[in-house]
Amino acid sequence: MIKFQILKNDEVQHQFLNRYYKLLLVIVSLGGFFLFYFSAVSMIKILEGATILAFLTSPVIAFLNLRAVQQKDFPESHRPSKRMIYLAYSGLFGLVVFSIYYLINL
């Protein structure tokens, strides 16, 4: 179950975040550089792969988001109404159906 807590804004946290932010920034920059450098010829293939991956993971992300807003620990004032929940489930159903259709016709 998710517990909401207020993060304290202290010096140790800032040092930790700054150190790992800079490290991840270098890693992502190098990854992007090598991706473009070694695959400049097949950039269309990379774009197709990213699009397919985003399309097929969208039902999972939508389901996790829907579960998160229905948790008992989620603030009551920010929860969606029953009508919005039904609309979200119908949208989730549509995402799953289109993903299955895509996989069948792949």
C-alpha positions as CSV (number, residue, x, y, z in Angstrom):
1,M,0.0,0.0,0.0
2,I,1.3,3.5,-0.8
3,K,2.0,5.8,2.1
4,F,2.1,9.5,1.4
5,Q,4.8,11.4,3.3
6,I,6.2,14.9,3.2
7,L,9.9,14.8,2.1
8,K,12.2,16.8,4.3
9,N,14.3,19.3,2.4
10,D,17.7,18.7,4.0
11,E,21.3,18.9,2.9
12,V,22.0,15.2,2.8
13,Q,19.1,14.8,0.3
14,H,20.3,17.6,-1.9
15,Q,23.8,16.1,-2.0
16,F,22.4,12.7,-2.9
17,L,20.2,14.0,-5.6
18,N,22.8,16.3,-7.1
19,R,25.4,13.6,-7.2
20,Y,23.1,11.0,-8.9
21,Y,21.5,13.6,-11.1
22,K,24.8,14.5,-12.6
23,L,25.8,10.8,-13.0
24,L,22.5,9.9,-14.7
25,L,22.8,13.0,-16.9
26,V,26.2,11.7,-18.2
27,I,24.8,8.2,-18.7
28,V,21.8,9.4,-20.7
29,S,23.9,11.8,-22.8
30,L,26.4,9.0,-23.7
31,G,23.5,6.6,-24.4
32,G,21.9,9.1,-26.7
33,F,25.1,9.9,-28.5
34,F,26.0,6.2,-29.1
35,L,22.4,5.5,-30.2
36,F,22.6,8.2,-32.9
37,Y,26.3,7.4,-33.8
38,F,25.9,3.7,-34.3
39,S,22.4,3.7,-35.8
40,A,22.2,6.8,-38.0
41,V,21.3,4.7,-41.0
42,S,18.4,2.8,-39.3
43,M,16.8,5.7,-37.5
44,I,13.4,4.8,-38.9
45,K,13.7,1.4,-37.3
46,I,14.5,3.0,-33.9
47,L,11.5,5.3,-34.3
48,E,9.2,2.4,-35.1
49,G,10.5,0.4,-32.2
50,A,9.9,3.3,-29.8
51,T,6.4,3.9,-31.1
52,I,5.5,0.2,-30.8
53,L,6.9,0.0,-27.3
54,A,5.0,3.1,-26.2
55,F,1.8,1.8,-27.8
56,L,2.0,-1.6,-26.2
57,T,3.0,-0.3,-22.7
58,S,0.2,2.3,-22.5
59,P,-2.4,-0.2,-21.2
60,V,-0.1,-1.2,-18.4
61,I,0.6,2.4,-17.4
62,A,-3.1,3.2,-17.6
63,F,-4.0,0.3,-15.4
64,L,-1.3,1.3,-12.8
65,N,-2.6,4.9,-12.8
66,L,-6.2,3.7,-12.4
67,R,-5.2,1.5,-9.4
68,A,-3.2,4.3,-7.9
69,V,-6.1,6.8,-7.8
70,Q,-8.4,4.2,-6.3
71,Q,-6.2,3.4,-3.3
72,K,-7.6,4.1,0.2
73,D,-4.5,6.2,1.0
74,F,-5.2,8.5,-1.9
75,P,-6.7,11.8,-0.7
76,E,-10.5,11.7,-1.0
77,S,-10.6,15.2,-2.5
78,H,-8.5,14.2,-5.4
79,R,-10.2,10.9,-6.3
80,P,-12.2,10.8,-9.5
81,S,-16.0,10.3,-9.5
82,K,-17.6,7.0,-10.2
83,R,-18.5,8.2,-13.7
84,M,-14.8,9.0,-14.4
85,I,-13.8,5.6,-13.1
86,Y,-16.2,3.9,-15.5
87,L,-14.9,6.1,-18.3
88,A,-11.3,5.2,-17.4
89,Y,-12.1,1.5,-17.4
90,S,-13.8,1.8,-20.8
91,G,-10.7,3.6,-22.1
92,L,-8.5,0.9,-20.6
93,F,-10.6,-1.7,-22.3
94,G,-10.1,0.1,-25.6
95,L,-6.3,0.3,-25.1
96,V,-6.2,-3.4,-24.4
97,V,-8.3,-4.3,-27.5
98,F,-6.3,-2.2,-29.8
99,S,-3.0,-3.6,-28.5
100,I,-4.3,-7.2,-29.0
101,Y,-5.5,-6.3,-32.4
102,Y,-2.1,-4.8,-33.2
103,L,-0.2,-7.9,-32.0
104,I,-2.4,-10.2,-34.0
105,N,-1.8,-8.2,-37.2
106,L,1.9,-7.8,-36.6
